[in-house]
Amino acid sequence: MSANDLSRYDQKLEFILRSAAQIFADKSYHSTSMRDISRATNVSLAGLYHYCKRKEELLFLIQDNCFGRVLERLEERLVDVNDPVVKLQIFIENHLSFFAANMAEMKVLSHEAESLQGDLHAHVSGKKDKYTKLATNILQNVHSPEDGKVNLTVATYALFGMMNWIYNWYDPKGQLKVSDLAQNLTQLFLEGFAPGSVNETTNKLRRQPENLSIWRGVERSRG
């Protein structure tokens, strides 16, 4: 849908949501007030409440639109694709290209997952769970029994960790193109940084009883 297809109401709402996403990404959701959004958009508080009754509704619409669009685009691209490795490549490229085009929104998605409450949280969590299960199913089909025992939950969230962390360092306007970023992360995930380097010796870390709390007297005081 192009901007010309949107009603004036929808265009104004999109402008408010884009602005709110940037402020949430910069300041955090809980540190942002409706007055901050009003100042940034030059829309009066009364005008804002015409579009959204409360700040939480803005956060919900940002998250719901993000998950909805990235899922919709992914499902469209996976139609008639049978090779599990190709599916994984598409999954990673789709996620990263969407992320790079919507950095503020995706940062909000990653950091404010638990800021919604009640039915709003349940609705977004449903889409999030669907997206996560889709990733797990793809990884399950990619993984071969000969590859050794790899926990699918660990693999799934390790993959999301690699992809979602890019907002801390990746510049979509820099020299590294999204397609190259996707290719690098896909290769890292599928083949590892140093394939074949793990052996029986390196696989067994030496473990010693140790108090890892920064408060060195914690264990003694509990005794």
N, C-alpha and C positions, 0 to 999 in steps of 0.2 A: 504493500500500500504506500503510495507516494504522499508527500505533504499536501498536495493539491486535493487528494481524496479525503483528507481529514476535515471535519467540521471545525469552525473557529473555536468552539468549545474544546474539542480534542487537541487542537494545536496548542492552545493556552495551557491545558493540563499537562501535555508533554513538556512544554517549556518549564513549568513549575517542577515537574518530577525530575527533569535533567538537572535543574539548578539545585534542588534538594539533595539529589544523589551526590553532587560535587561537594556540597557543604557537609553532608554526613561523612563522606570519605575524608575530608580535611579535618573536621572537628570531632567526629564521632556522633552518632545518633543522639546519645543522652546529653551531650554538651550543646546540642543545637536547639534553639527555640523557634517557634513559629514566627517570632519577630525577626529572627536572623534571616529566615527564608523570605519574609516580606521585604526586607531591605535589599536582599540580593536580586529579587525578581521585580522590584518596584511595583509589587501588587499589594494593595492594602490588606490588613488582617481580615477585614470583612470579605474582601475578594477571595482570599485564600480559603476561608471557611465555606465559600460558595462551591469550591471544587473538592475540598476534603474537610471533614468535620473535625479531625484531630491529626496530630503529627504522626501517630502510629499508622494511620491510613495511608499517608504518603509513603512510609517505609514499606508497607504491605504492597502497594501498587508497584513500587520499584522492584521488589523481590519477585513478585508474581509475574511481572512482565519479563524479567530476566530469565527466569526458569522456563517460562512458557515459550519464549522465542528460541532459546538455545536448544530446547527439546524438540520443538517443531522443525527447526532447521536440520537437526541431526537425523530425525526420523525420515525426513525427505531425502537426505543424502544416503541413507542406508538401504533404501528400497532397491531390491534386486542385487544387493551385494551379499555374497555367500562366504567369501574367504574371511576367516576370523581375524587374520593379521591386517588385512585391508580395512576391516571394520574398525580395528583399534587405531589405525593410522587416521581414518576419517574422524573418529571420536576425538583424538588428540588435536588434530588440526582445526576441527569445528570449535572446540572449546577455546583454544588459544586465539583463533582469529576473532571470535566473538568477544573474548576477554580484551584483546588489544583495541578493539573498536569501542569498547564500553568499560574503560578502566575504572572509573569512579563507581559505576554501578556494580561491577563485579567485586570491587573491594568492599562495598557495602554488603553484598551478598555473602562474602566470606566472613566478615567481622561482626555483622549484626544478625546472625542466624537465630540467636536466642532472644532478641529484643522484642519480638512480637509475642503476643499472648493469646490464649483462648483459640477461637475459631480461625482467626487470621494466621496464627502460628501453625495450626493443624493443616490449613489449606496449603500453605507454602511448603510445609514439611512433607506433604503428600507428593508434591512435584519433585522435591529434593530426593525423596526415597525412590521414586520412579527412575530418576536420572542415575542415582547411585547403583540401583539394581541392574540397570542397563549396562553400566560400566562393568559390574561384576560378572554378568553373563558373557560379555565379550571376552573378558580376561579368562574366564573358565574355559572357553572354547579355544583360546590361544594356547593355554598352558597344556603341556604334554606330560604324562606320568614320568617320562624319562628325564624331565627337567629337575626332578627332586621335589621334595615337599615344600610348597610355598602356600602360606595361608592366604586365601583369597581376600579376606577382609583387610589384611595387612597390605596386600598388593593394590587393592582398590584405593585405599586412603593414602598410600604412598604415591600413587599416580596423581590423585587430586592435590596432594601436597606439593608435588613438583610443578604442577600447572598453576595452582592458585597463588604461589609465592612470587610469581613473576612481577606483580605490581610493585614490589620493592626495588626492582633493579631494571626491568625491561622498559625501553623507550620505543614506542611504536614508530616514532619519527626518526629513530637512529638508523645506523647502517645495517643492523641485523633485521632482515625481513621476517615477517610472521611465518612464512612458509619454511624458512631456514630454521627458525626457532622450533617449529613443530617437528621438523626432520631430526634435529639434534635430540630433542627430548624423547622422541619415539625410539631412536637408536639407543639412547641411554637406558630407557626402560626395558627394551626387549633384549639387549645384548650386554648391558652393564658397562661401567666405565673401563674395567680391566677384566674382560672375560677370561675364565680359566685360572685366575690368580688365587681363588679360594681353594685351599686344600685341607687335609685333615688337621694339620697343625694350626693354620690360621683360623679355621672354623671353630676351634675350641678356645674361647677366650679364658684367660686365667682369672679366676674369680676368688676374691678374698673378702672375708667379713669386714665391712667398713661402714662407718657412719658417714653418710654423704650429706647430711644436713649442714647448712652453713653455720648453724648454731651448734658448736662443738660440744656444748654441755647438755644438749637436749636429752641424749640417751641416758646419761648419768643421772639427770634430775628425775627421769621417769622411773629409775630403778628403785 
